[in-house]
Amino acid sequence: MKVKTMKTVQSIVIAASIILVSANAVAGTIQSGGGFDRVVNNTIVLSAAPTKQAAYQLGLNKLAQLNASSPQQLGLMLNVISSNAEGNTLHLKDGGYITVQERMSTGGNTTYVSSVNVGLHYLERNDNN
């Protein structure tokens, strides 16, 4: 029974790995009509905080700010540089998340750094048409 369970778990892990690798390969650029459908991942590293809770709060505040931003503001905040981007198509994808990393200086002081990870989606005109 244990061998069968291990084979099932192994099959699930292999299938999940294939799906993740395939999704990553497709996620970059998809041609769509007169342009391209762009999907980009971006990470914003925030300043250090004295506690882990404070670092998570900084990350949550930044994520809320990004969610409330207009497409133009998002482009500026996340450095989306594309002269061919369709005006109001830039938006955040679902699934943004926050990670916190603990750091210690040579003096022994511990700080916590928050990273906000978001996915972006926008349409880009194809000037070759």
N, CA, C and O atoms as a MOPAC input file, in Angstrom:
PM7 MOZYME 1SCF
protein

 N      0.82400 1    -1.19300 1     0.00000 1
 C      0.00000 1     0.00000 1     0.00000 1
 C      0.86700 1     1.25500 1     0.00000 1
 O      0.54800 1     2.23000 1    -0.68100 1
 N      1.97000 1     1.23600 1     0.76600 1
 C      2.84900 1     2.38700 1     0.86800 1
 C      3.52500 1     2.67800 1    -0.46700 1
 O      3.68800 1     3.84200 1    -0.83100 1
 N      3.92800 1     1.62300 1    -1.21600 1
 C      4.57600 1     1.79200 1    -2.51700 1
 C      3.60200 1     2.42600 1    -3.50200 1
 O      3.98700 1     3.30500 1    -4.27200 1
 N      2.34800 1     1.99000 1    -3.48800 1
 C      1.34000 1     2.54100 1    -4.39300 1
 C      1.09900 1     4.02100 1    -4.09200 1
 O      0.96200 1     4.82900 1    -5.01200 1
 N      1.04700 1     4.37400 1    -2.81700 1
 C      0.85700 1     5.76700 1    -2.42200 1
 C      2.03400 1     6.62000 1    -2.87700 1
 O      1.84100 1     7.73300 1    -3.36800 1
 N      3.25100 1     6.10700 1    -2.71800 1
 C      4.44400 1     6.84400 1    -3.14700 1
 C      4.44100 1     7.06300 1    -4.66100 1
 O      4.80800 1     8.14000 1    -5.13200 1
 N      4.02400 1     6.03600 1    -5.43000 1
 C      3.96700 1     6.17500 1    -6.88900 1
 C      2.92800 1     7.22400 1    -7.28100 1
 O      3.14600 1     8.00500 1    -8.20700 1
 N      1.80000 1     7.23800 1    -6.57300 1
 C      0.76300 1     8.23100 1    -6.85300 1
 C      1.27400 1     9.63300 1    -6.55100 1
 O      1.07100 1    10.55000 1    -7.34600 1
 N      1.92800 1     9.80500 1    -5.42100 1
 C      2.48400 1    11.11300 1    -5.05900 1
 C      3.53500 1    11.53100 1    -6.07700 1
 O      3.57500 1    12.68900 1    -6.49400 1
 N      4.38500 1    10.59100 1    -6.47600 1
 C      5.42400 1    10.89400 1    -7.46200 1
 C      4.79300 1    11.31900 1    -8.78800 1
 O      5.26400 1    12.26600 1    -9.41800 1
 N      3.74000 1    10.63500 1    -9.21400 1
 C      3.05600 1    10.99300 1   -10.46200 1
 C      2.44900 1    12.38800 1   -10.38400 1
 O      2.50900 1    13.15600 1   -11.34400 1
 N      1.86600 1    12.70800 1    -9.23600 1
 C      1.26600 1    14.03300 1    -9.05900 1
 C      2.34000 1    15.11300 1    -9.09900 1
 O      2.14600 1    16.15600 1    -9.72400 1
 N      3.46400 1    14.87200 1    -8.44300 1
 C      4.55400 1    15.85100 1    -8.42900 1
 C      5.10100 1    16.06100 1    -9.83600 1
 O      5.35800 1    17.19800 1   -10.23300 1
 N      5.28000 1    14.99100 1   -10.58800 1
 C      5.78800 1    15.11000 1   -11.96300 1
 C      4.79300 1    15.87300 1   -12.83000 1
 O      5.18700 1    16.75300 1   -13.59600 1
 N      3.50600 1    15.54500 1   -12.71600 1
 C      2.48900 1    16.23700 1   -13.51000 1
 C      2.42900 1    17.72100 1   -13.15900 1
 O      2.32700 1    18.56800 1   -14.04600 1
 N      2.49200 1    18.03300 1   -11.87200 1
 C      2.46500 1    19.44000 1   -11.45200 1
 C      3.68400 1    20.19000 1   -11.97000 1
 O      3.57400 1    21.34300 1   -12.38600 1
 N      4.84100 1    19.54600 1   -11.94700 1
 C      6.06200 1    20.18300 1   -12.45800 1
 C      5.94700 1    20.48600 1   -13.94200 1
 O      6.33800 1    21.56300 1   -14.39300 1
 N      5.41500 1    19.54500 1   -14.69700 1
 C      5.24400 1    19.75200 1   -16.14400 1
 C      4.28600 1    20.90600 1   -16.40200 1
 O      4.53600 1    21.74100 1   -17.27200 1
 N      3.19300 1    20.95600 1   -15.65200 1
 C      2.21800 1    22.03900 1   -15.82800 1
 C      2.84800 1    23.38600 1   -15.50700 1
 O      2.65600 1    24.35200 1   -16.24600 1
 N      3.60300 1    23.46100 1   -14.40800 1
 C      4.23700 1    24.73000 1   -14.03300 1
 C      5.24900 1    25.18500 1   -15.06800 1
 O      5.29300 1    26.36800 1   -15.40500 1
 N      6.05600 1    24.28000 1   -15.57600 1
 C      7.04900 1    24.64000 1   -16.58700 1
 C      6.35700 1    25.06700 1   -17.87400 1
 O      6.77600 1    26.03300 1   -18.51000 1
 N      5.30100 1    24.35800 1   -18.26300 1
 C      4.56700 1    24.71300 1   -19.48100 1
 C      3.90200 1    26.07100 1   -19.34400 1
 O      3.94100 1    26.87900 1   -20.27300 1
 N      3.29300 1    26.32900 1   -18.19800 1
 C      2.62700 1    27.61800 1   -17.98000 1
 C      3.62700 1    28.75000 1   -18.02900 1
 O      3.32400 1    29.81300 1   -18.57100 1
 N      4.79700 1    28.55500 1   -17.48300 1
 C      5.82400 1    29.59000 1   -17.49400 1
 C      6.29100 1    29.88000 1   -18.91400 1
 O      6.55900 1    31.03400 1   -19.24800 1
 N      6.39200 1    28.86600 1   -19.74500 1
 C      6.83700 1    29.06100 1   -21.12000 1
 C      5.81100 1    29.84200 1   -21.93200 1
 O      6.18100 1    30.63500 1   -22.79700 1
 N      4.53100 1    29.62700 1   -21.66300 1
 C      3.46700 1    30.28900 1   -22.40900 1
 C      3.16800 1    31.67800 1   -21.86400 1
 O      2.64200 1    32.51900 1   -22.59300 1
 N      3.48900 1    31.93700 1   -20.60900 1
 C      3.05500 1    33.15200 1   -19.92800 1
 C      3.62900 1    34.43600 1   -20.49800 1
 O      3.03400 1    35.49300 1   -20.29200 1
 N      4.73400 1    34.40400 1   -21.19000 1
 C      5.39300 1    35.62200 1   -21.63000 1
 C      4.62100 1    36.46400 1   -22.61200 1
 O      4.14500 1    37.53800 1   -22.24500 1
 N      4.47600 1    36.02300 1   -23.85100 1
 C      3.86500 1    36.83200 1   -24.89100 1
 C      2.95600 1    35.96600 1   -25.74700 1
 O      3.35500 1    34.90000 1   -26.21500 1
 N      1.73600 1    36.43300 1   -25.94600 1
 C      0.79200 1    35.73100 1   -26.79900 1
 C      0.27900 1    36.73400 1   -27.81300 1
 O     -0.18700 1    37.81300 1   -27.44600 1
 N      0.36400 1    36.37900 1   -29.10200 1
 C     -0.11800 1    37.30200 1   -30.11600 1
 C     -1.63400 1    37.33800 1   -30.07200 1
 O     -2.28900 1    36.30200 1   -29.95600 1
 N     -2.18400 1    38.53900 1   -30.16500 1
 C     -3.61300 1    38.73600 1   -30.02300 1
 C     -4.07300 1    39.78600 1   -31.02600 1
 O     -3.87000 1    40.97900 1   -30.80400 1
 N     -4.68700 1    39.36300 1   -32.12300 1
 C     -5.20500 1    40.30200 1   -33.11100 1
 C     -4.14900 1    41.22200 1   -33.65300 1
 O     -3.20900 1    40.76700 1   -34.30500 1
 N     -4.28000 1    42.53600 1   -33.39500 1
 C     -3.34700 1    43.52000 1   -33.91200 1
 C     -2.19000 1    43.80100 1   -32.98300 1
 O     -1.48200 1    44.79100 1   -33.17000 1
 N     -1.97700 1    42.96600 1   -31.99300 1
 C     -0.89100 1    43.24300 1   -31.06400 1
 C     -0.49200 1    42.02900 1   -30.26600 1
 O     -0.70800 1    40.89000 1   -30.68000 1
 N      0.09100 1    42.28800 1   -29.12100 1
 C      0.57700 1    41.22200 1   -28.26500 1
 C     -0.02700 1    41.34400 1   -26.87700 1
 O     -0.21500 1    42.44300 1   -26.35500 1
 N     -0.32100 1    40.21300 1   -26.30100 1
 C     -0.84300 1    40.11700 1   -24.95300 1
 C      0.35200 1    39.87700 1   -24.03900 1
 O      0.93100 1    38.79100 1   -24.06600 1
 N      0.73300 1    40.85900 1   -23.23300 1
 C      1.93500 1    40.76300 1   -22.38900 1
 C      1.56500 1    40.40700 1   -20.95200 1
 O      0.62900 1    40.96100 1   -20.37600 1
 N      2.31600 1    39.47900 1   -20.39700 1
 C      2.18800 1    39.10800 1   -18.99500 1
 C      3.57700 1    39.21900 1   -18.39100 1
 O      4.51800 1    38.58000 1   -18.86300 1
 N      3.70700 1    40.03100 1   -17.34600 1
 C      5.00600 1    40.32000 1   -16.74500 1
 C      4.89200 1    40.15600 1   -15.23100 1
 O      3.87700 1    40.52400 1   -14.64000 1
 N      5.91500 1    39.61400 1   -14.61200 1
 C      5.97400 1    39.54400 1   -13.14800 1
 C      6.94000 1    40.60000 1   -12.64700 1
 O      7.97400 1    40.85700 1   -13.26300 1
 N      6.59400 1    41.21100 1   -11.52100 1
 C      7.40400 1    42.29100 1   -10.98000 1
 C      7.49500 1    42.14100 1    -9.46100 1
 O      6.52700 1    41.75100 1    -8.80900 1
 N      8.65600 1    42.45100 1    -8.91300 1
 C      8.86100 1    42.41200 1    -7.46500 1
 C      9.34300 1    43.77800 1    -6.99500 1
 O     10.29900 1    44.33400 1    -7.53700 1
 N      8.67300 1    44.30700 1    -5.98700 1
 C      9.05900 1    45.58300 1    -5.38800 1
 C      9.62500 1    45.28000 1    -4.00500 1
 O      8.93500 1    44.71500 1    -3.15700 1
 N     10.87400 1    45.65400 1    -3.78100 1
 C     11.51100 1    45.46200 1    -2.47700 1
 C     11.38400 1    46.76800 1    -1.69800 1
 O     11.80900 1    47.82500 1    -2.16400 1
 N     10.80000 1    46.68000 1    -0.51600 1
 C     10.55100 1    47.86500 1     0.30000 1
 C     11.67200 1    48.07100 1     1.31000 1
 O     12.54100 1    47.21500 1     1.47500 1
 N     11.64000 1    49.20300 1     1.97500 1
 C     12.68100 1    49.50600 1     2.96800 1
 C     12.53400 1    48.59500 1     4.18900 1
 O     11.46600 1    48.03600 1     4.43600 1
 N     13.60800 1    48.45900 1     4.93400 1
 C     13.64200 1    47.57400 1     6.10100 1
 C     12.72500 1    48.08400 1     7.20800 1
 O     12.53300 1    49.28700 1     7.38200 1
 N     12.16600 1    47.13000 1     7.94900 1
 C     11.30600 1    47.44400 1     9.09400 1
 C     11.88700 1    46.77500 1    10.34400 1
 O     12.61600 1    45.78900 1    10.23900 1
 N     11.56600 1    47.30700 1    11.51400 1
 C     12.15400 1    46.75700 1    12.74500 1
 C     11.56700 1    45.41500 1    13.18800 1
 O     12.21400 1    44.66700 1    13.92200 1
 N     10.32600 1    45.10300 1    12.74000 1
 C      9.69600 1    43.83400 1    13.12400 1
 C      9.12100 1    43.15400 1    11.89100 1
 O      8.87500 1    43.79100 1    10.86700 1
 N      8.91400 1    41.85800 1    12.01000 1
 C      8.32600 1    41.10000 1    10.90600 1
 C      6.91300 1    41.60200 1    10.61300 1
 O      6.53000 1    41.75400 1     9.45300 1
 N      6.14400 1    41.85900 1    11.66800 1
 C      4.77500 1    42.35500 1    11.49900 1
 C      4.76300 1    43.70000 1    10.77400 1
 O      3.91900 1    43.92500 1     9.90500 1
 N      5.68000 1    44.58600 1    11.11700 1
 C      5.76200 1    45.89400 1    10.45500 1
 C      6.12200 1    45.72600 1     8.98100 1
 O      5.61300 1    46.45900 1     8.13200 1
 N      6.99200 1    44.77100 1     8.67100 1
 C      7.36900 1    44.52500 1     7.27900 1
 C      6.17400 1    44.00800 1     6.48300 1
 O      5.94700 1    44.43700 1     5.35200 1
 N      5.40600 1    43.08200 1     7.07400 1
 C      4.20100 1    42.59400 1     6.39200 1
 C      3.21100 1    43.73400 1     6.18500 1
 O      2.57700 1    43.81500 1     5.13300 1
 N      3.07000 1    44.60900 1     7.16600 1
 C      2.14300 1    45.74100 1     7.03500 1
 C      2.57800 1    46.68100 1     5.91400 1
 O      1.74100 1    47.16000 1     5.14900 1
 N      3.88600 1    46.94900 1     5.80900 1
 C      4.39200 1    47.76900 1     4.70000 1
 C      4.04000 1    47.12700 1     3.36100 1
 O      3.61700 1    47.80900 1     2.42700 1
 N      4.21800 1    45.80900 1     3.27600 1
 C      3.89200 1    45.09400 1     2.04700 1
 C      2.41200 1    45.16300 1     1.71600 1
 O      2.03700 1    45.38500 1     0.56500 1
 N      1.56600 1    44.97200 1     2.73200 1
 C      0.11800 1    45.06500 1     2.51600 1
 C     -0.28600 1    46.45800 1     2.06100 1
 O     -1.12900 1    46.60700 1     1.17600 1
 N      0.31100 1    47.47500 1     2.66000 1
 C      0.00700 1    48.85700 1     2.26100 1
 C      0.39200 1    49.10300 1     0.80700 1
 O     -0.36600 1    49.72400 1     0.06200 1
 N      1.56700 1    48.61900 1     0.39600 1
 C      2.02100 1    48.80800 1    -0.98700 1
 C      1.11300 1    48.04900 1    -1.95200 1
 O      0.76700 1    48.56800 1    -3.01400 1
 N      0.72100 1    46.82000 1    -1.59100 1
 C     -0.17000 1    46.03800 1    -2.44700 1
 C     -1.52400 1    46.72800 1    -2.59100 1
 O     -2.09200 1    46.74800 1    -3.68300 1
 N     -2.04600 1    47.29100 1    -1.50600 1
 C     -3.31000 1    48.03600 1    -1.56500 1
 C     -3.16200 1    49.26900 1    -2.45000 1
 O     -4.06800 1    49.59800 1    -3.21500 1
 N     -2.02300 1    49.95200 1    -2.34700 1
 C     -1.76000 1    51.12800 1    -3.18300 1
 C     -1.72500 1    50.73100 1    -4.65900 1
 O     -2.28800 1    51.42900 1    -5.50300 1
 N     -1.07300 1    49.62300 1    -4.97100 1
 C     -1.01500 1    49.15700 1    -6.36000 1
 C     -2.40500 1    48.79900 1    -6.86800 1
 O     -2.76300 1    49.13900 1    -7.99600 1
 N     -3.19000 1    48.11200 1    -6.03900 1
 C     -4.54300 1    47.71500 1    -6.44200 1
 C     -5.44300 1    48.91200 1    -6.70100 1
 O     -6.35100 1    48.82900 1    -7.52800 1
 N     -5.21200 1    50.02000 1    -6.01500 1
 C     -6.04000 1    51.21700 1    -6.17300 1
 C     -5.53600 1    52.14600 1    -7.28100 1
 O     -6.15700 1    53.17600 1    -7.54600 1
 N     -4.43300 1    51.80300 1    -7.92400 1
 C     -3.81000 1    52.69000 1    -8.91300 1
 C     -4.44300 1    52.56200 1   -10.29300 1
 O     -4.95200 1    51.50600 1   -10.66900 1
 N     -4.39800 1    53.66200 1   -11.03400 1
 C     -4.85300 1    53.66200 1   -12.42500 1
 C     -3.80300 1    52.95200 1   -13.28400 1
 O     -2.67500 1    52.75400 1   -12.83200 1
 N     -4.15200 1    52.56700 1   -14.51000 1
 C     -3.16100 1    51.94400 1   -15.39500 1
 C     -1.91800 1    52.81300 1   -15.59700 1
 O     -0.80300 1    52.29400 1   -15.64800 1
 N     -2.10100 1    54.12000 1   -15.71100 1
 C     -0.96100 1    55.01300 1   -15.90200 1
 C     -0.06400 1    55.03300 1   -14.66100 1
 O      1.16100 1    54.99300 1   -14.77100 1
 N     -0.68600 1    55.09400 1   -13.48500 1
 C      0.08400 1    55.07800 1   -12.23900 1
 C      0.84200 1    53.76300 1   -12.07900 1
 O      2.00000 1    53.75600 1   -11.66200 1
 N      0.18100 1    52.64200 1   -12.41300 1
 C      0.85100 1    51.33700 1   -12.33500 1
 C      2.08000 1    51.30600 1   -13.22900 1
 O      3.13700 1    50.81400 1   -12.83200 1
 N      1.93500 1    51.83400 1   -14.43700 1
 C      3.06000 1    51.86000 1   -15.36700 1
 C      4.25200 1    52.60400 1   -14.80000 1
 O      5.39400 1    52.17100 1   -14.95200 1
 N      3.98500 1    53.72800 1   -14.14400 1
 C      5.06800 1    54.50600 1   -13.53600 1
 C      5.65700 1    53.80900 1   -12.31300 1
 O      6.87600 1    53.74200 1   -12.16100 1
 N      4.79400 1    53.29200 1   -11.44400 1
 C      5.25300 1    52.66900 1   -10.20600 1
 C      6.03100 1    51.37900 1   -10.44800 1
 O      6.95000 1    51.05200 1    -9.69800 1
 N      5.65700 1    50.64500 1   -11.50800 1
 C      6.27100 1    49.34100 1   -11.76200 1
 C      7.22700 1    49.36300 1   -12.94900 1
 O      7.66500 1    48.31400 1   -13.42000 1
 N      7.54700 1    50.56300 1   -13.43100 1
 C      8.51500 1    50.73300 1   -14.52400 1
 C      8.17600 1    49.91700 1   -15.76700 1
 O      9.04200 1    49.26800 1   -16.35200 1
 N      6.90700 1    49.95800 1   -16.16000 1
 C      6.51200 1    49.30000 1   -17.40300 1
 C      6.84700 1    50.26900 1   -18.52200 1
 O      6.17300 1    51.28200 1   -18.71200 1
 N      7.89600 1    49.94300 1   -19.25400 1
 C      8.37800 1    50.83200 1   -20.30900 1
 C      8.03300 1    50.21000 1   -21.65400 1
 O      8.68400 1    49.26800 1   -22.10500 1
 N      7.01000 1    50.74800 1   -22.27700 1
 C      6.62100 1    50.28500 1   -23.59800 1
 C      5.85200 1    51.40300 1   -24.28400 1
 O      4.76400 1    51.77700 1   -23.84600 1
 N      6.41200 1    51.92600 1   -25.34500 1
 C      5.74000 1    52.99700 1   -26.07400 1
 C      4.54000 1    52.47100 1   -26.84400 1
 O      3.70000 1    53.25100 1   -27.29400 1
 N      4.45100 1    51.15100 1   -26.99800 1
 C      3.35100 1    50.55800 1   -27.74600 1
 C      2.24900 1    49.99400 1   -26.85800 1
 O      1.30900 1    49.38200 1   -27.36500 1
 N      2.34400 1    50.18600 1   -25.54700 1
 C      1.32100 1    49.65400 1   -24.64500 1
 C      0.00100 1    50.36900 1   -24.89600 1
 O     -0.04300 1    51.59400 1   -25.00600 1
 N     -1.07100 1    49.59300 1   -24.98700 1
 C     -2.40700 1    50.15900 1   -25.15500 1
 C     -2.78700 1    50.87700 1   -23.86200 1
 O     -2.72300 1    50.29100 1   -22.78100 1
 N     -3.18000 1    52.13700 1   -23.97400 1
 C     -3.43800 1    53.03300 1   -22.84700 1
 C     -3.95400 1    52.46400 1   -21.55300 1
 O     -3.22600 1    52.45600 1   -20.56000 1
 N     -5.18000 1    51.98600 1   -21.52200 1
 C     -5.80400 1    51.59500 1   -20.26000 1
 C     -5.84100 1    50.09100 1   -20.03300 1
 O     -6.64200 1    49.62100 1   -19.22600 1
 N     -5.00600 1    49.32700 1   -20.71500 1
 C     -5.07700 1    47.87600 1   -20.56900 1
 C     -4.20600 1    47.32700 1   -19.44900 1
 O     -4.36800 1    46.16900 1   -19.06300 1
 N     -3.28900 1    48.12400 1   -18.91700 1
 C     -2.39500 1    47.64800 1   -17.85700 1
 C     -3.17500 1    47.44000 1   -16.56500 1
 O     -3.83500 1    48.35600 1   -16.07300 1
 N     -3.09500 1    46.23300 1   -16.02200 1
 C     -3.74800 1    45.93400 1   -14.74500 1
 C     -2.99900 1    44.81600 1   -14.02700 1
 O     -2.23300 1    44.06900 1   -14.63600 1
 N     -3.23700 1    44.71700 1   -12.71800 1
 C     -2.63000 1    43.65700 1   -11.91700 1
 C     -3.40200 1    42.36700 1   -12.12100 1
 O     -4.62900 1    42.37400 1   -12.22100 1
 N     -2.68600 1    41.27900 1   -12.18000 1
 C     -3.32500 1    39.96900 1   -12.20700 1
 C     -3.61800 1    39.55500 1   -10.77100 1
 O     -2.98800 1    40.04900 1    -9.83600 1
 N     -4.56800 1    38.65700 1   -10.60000 1
 C     -4.86100 1    38.12100 1    -9.27000 1
 C     -3.66100 1    37.33200 1    -8.76600 1
 O     -2.87100 1    36.82000 1    -9.55800 1
 N     -3.53000 1    37.23500 1    -7.47200 1
 C     -2.48900 1    36.39100 1    -6.89700 1
 C     -1.24500 1    37.11900 1    -6.44500 1
 O     -0.21200 1    36.48200 1    -6.23500 1
 N     -1.30500 1    38.44800 1    -6.28400 1
 C     -0.15600 1    39.16000 1    -5.73800 1
 C      0.10600 1    38.67400 1    -4.31500 1
 O     -0.82900 1    38.32600 1    -3.59400 1
 N      1.35900 1    38.65000 1    -3.91500 1
 C      1.67500 1    38.17500 1    -2.57200 1
 C      2.88500 1    38.90400 1    -2.00500 1
 O      3.62500 1    39.57800 1    -2.72200 1
 N      3.06200 1    38.75100 1    -0.70400 1
 C      4.12500 1    39.44200 1     0.02700 1
 C      5.02400 1    38.40500 1     0.68300 1
 O      4.54600 1    37.42000 1     1.24700 1
 N      6.31700 1    38.63200 1     0.60500 1
 C      7.27200 1    37.81300 1     1.35000 1
 C      8.09500 1    38.74000 1     2.23400 1
 O      8.29600 1    39.91000 1     1.90800 1
 N      8.56500 1    38.20800 1     3.35000 1
 C      9.40100 1    38.98400 1     4.26300 1
 C     10.68100 1    38.20100 1     4.52400 1
 O     10.65100 1    37.01000 1     4.83500 1
 N     11.79300 1    38.89200 1     4.39000 1
 C     13.10100 1    38.28000 1     4.61100 1
 C     13.74600 1    38.90400 1     5.84700 1
 O     13.75300 1    40.12400 1     6.01500 1
 N     14.27800 1    38.05700 1     6.69100 1
 C     14.98300 1    38.52500 1     7.89000 1
 C     16.44200 1    38.76200 1     7.53600 1
 O     17.07200 1    37.93100 1     6.88100 1
 N     16.98000 1    39.90300 1     7.97200 1
 C     18.38200 1    40.23700 1     7.70700 1
 C     19.06700 1    40.67300 1     8.99600 1
 O     18.46200 1    41.30300 1     9.86400 1
 N     20.34800 1    40.32000 1     9.09400 1
 C     21.12300 1    40.74100 1    10.25900 1
 C     22.37300 1    41.45700 1     9.78200 1
 O     23.09700 1    40.96000 1     8.91900 1
 N     22.62000 1    42.63200 1    10.35100 1
 C     23.80600 1    43.41400 1     9.99600 1
 C     25.02700 1    42.84200 1    10.71700 1
 O     24.90000 1    41.99100 1    11.59700 1
 N     26.19700 1    43.31800 1    10.33400 1
 C     27.42100 1    42.86900 1    11.00300 1
 C     27.42900 1    43.25500 1    12.47500 1
 O     28.12600 1    42.63400 1    13.27800 1
 N     26.66600 1    44.26600 1    12.82700 1
 C     26.55500 1    44.68800 1    14.22100 1
 C     25.55500 1    43.87000 1    15.02300 1
 O     25.38100 1    44.10400 1    16.21900 1
 N     24.89500 1    42.91200 1    14.37600 1
 C     23.93500 1    42.05600 1    15.06900 1
 C     22.51500 1    42.58100 1    15.09500 1
 O     21.65500 1    41.98800 1    15.74700 1
 N     22.24400 1    43.68500 1    14.40200 1
 C     20.88700 1    44.23400 1    14.35100 1
 C     20.06200 1    43.48100 1    13.31800 1
 O     20.49400 1    43.29500 1    12.18100 1
 N     18.86800 1    43.05000 1    13.72200 1
 C     17.97700 1    42.32000 1    12.82800 1
 C     16.92100 1    43.27000 1    12.27900 1
 O     16.30600 1    44.03100 1    13.02600 1
 N     16.71800 1    43.21800 1    10.96200 1
 C     15.64200 1    43.96500 1    10.31100 1
 C     14.90000 1    43.00600 1     9.39200 1
 O     15.36600 1    41.90100 1     9.11600 1
 N     13.74600 1    43.44700 1     8.92600 1
 C     12.89600 1    42.62200 1     8.08000 1
 C     12.55400 1    43.41000 1     6.82400 1
 O     12.12000 1    44.56000 1     6.89400 1
 N     12.75300 1    42.77600 1     5.67800 1
 C     12.53400 1    43.44300 1     4.39900 1
 C     11.37600 1    42.76200 1     3.68200 1
 O     11.36500 1    41.54300 1     3.50900 1
 N     10.41500 1    43.55800 1     3.27300 1
 C      9.22200 1    43.07600 1     2.59600 1
 C      9.39200 1    43.17300 1     1.08400 1
 O      9.91800 1    44.16000 1     0.56900 1
 N      8.94200 1    42.13800 1     0.38200 1
 C      8.91200 1    42.14800 1    -1.08200 1
 C      7.47500 1    41.91600 1    -1.52100 1
 O      6.81900 1    40.98300 1    -1.05700 1
 N      6.99000 1    42.76500 1    -2.41200 1
 C      5.64500 1    42.63400 1    -2.96000 1
 C      5.79600 1    42.07800 1    -4.37000 1
 O      6.46300 1    42.67300 1    -5.21600 1
 N      5.16700 1    40.92900 1    -4.61200 1
 C      5.26800 1    40.23600 1    -5.89100 1
 C      3.92300 1    40.31400 1    -6.60400 1
 O      2.90600 1    39.86600 1    -6.07300 1
 N      3.91800 1    40.88400 1    -7.80800 1
 C      2.67300 1    41.04100 1    -8.56000 1
 C      2.87600 1    40.62200 1   -10.01100 1
 O      3.98100 1    40.67300 1   -10.55100 1
 N      1.78500 1    40.21300 1   -10.61300 1
 C      1.76200 1    39.93700 1   -12.04000 1
 C      1.02300 1    41.06100 1   -12.73300 1
 O      0.03500 1    41.58100 1   -12.21200 1
 N      1.50300 1    41.43500 1   -13.90800 1
 C      0.88400 1    42.50600 1   -14.69600 1
 C      0.42400 1    41.95200 1   -16.02900 1
 O      1.00000 1    41.00000 1   -16.55600 1
 N     -0.60700 1    42.55200 1   -16.56000 1
 C     -1.10400 1    42.16600 1   -17.87000 1
 C     -1.42900 1    43.43100 1   -18.64800 1
 O     -2.02700 1    44.36100 1   -18.10800 1
 N     -1.03400 1    43.46700 1   -19.91800 1
 C     -1.40600 1    44.58700 1   -20.77700 1
 C     -1.30500 1    44.16700 1   -22.23800 1
 O     -0.64500 1    43.18500 1   -22.57700 1
 N     -1.97000 1    44.92700 1   -23.08500 1
 C     -1.90600 1    44.70200 1   -24.52400 1
 C     -0.89900 1    45.66200 1   -25.12600 1
 O     -0.79500 1    46.81600 1   -24.71100 1
 N     -0.16800 1    45.17700 1   -26.09900 1
 C      0.84600 1    45.98500 1   -26.76200 1
 C      0.56400 1    45.96900 1   -28.26200 1
 O      0.40800 1    44.90700 1   -28.86300 1
 N      0.50100 1    47.15800 1   -28.85600 1
 C      0.24600 1    47.27900 1   -30.29500 1
 C      1.39400 1    46.67400 1   -31.09200 1
 O      2.55600 1    46.73500 1   -30.69000 1
 N      1.04200 1    46.09400 1   -32.22200 1
 C      2.04100 1    45.55900 1   -33.14000 1
 C      2.18400 1    46.55200 1   -34.27800 1
 O      1.27800 1    46.67600 1   -35.10200 1
 N      3.29700 1    47.25900 1   -34.34400 1
 C      3.50900 1    48.27700 1   -35.37600 1
 C      3.83200 1    47.69000 1   -36.74100 1
 O      3.96000 1    48.43400 1   -37.71300 1
 N      3.96700 1    46.38000 1   -36.83500 1
 C      4.31000 1    45.75300 1   -38.11500 1
 C      3.10100 1    45.54700 1   -39.00300 1
 O      3.25300 1    45.14300 1   -40.15600 1
 N      1.89800 1    45.81300 1   -38.50000 1
 C      0.68900 1    45.61400 1   -39.31600 1
 C      0.34100 1    46.85400 1   -40.08900 1
 O     -0.64500 1    46.86600 1   -40.82600 1

